[in-house]
């Protein structure tokens, strides 16, 4: 009877050891998967950082381009208005001279 108990005990211990090895293997796999995901998230974070850096680098250039474009158009508009006003003043003074 003692021999049967010892045999049963050894069988149970082997099963426990096999289960422990299986759990250890699965835990190592989970750890490796988590490391890969961490590296992926780090890469994504780095890429977003690069995009934000590019945007901040070009922000000043875009602002300058917009200002130059708007101010150029405004200056052109003002010049045309000044020319039209000068033409109207010339017409008005020509109309006022003969009769006046």
Buried (B, 14 or more C-beta within 10 A) or exposed (E): EEEEEEEEEEEEEEEEEEEEEEEEEEEEEEEEEEEEEEEEEEEEEEEEEEEEEEEEEEEEEEEEEEEEEEEEEEEEEEEEEEEEEEEEEEEEEEEEEEEE
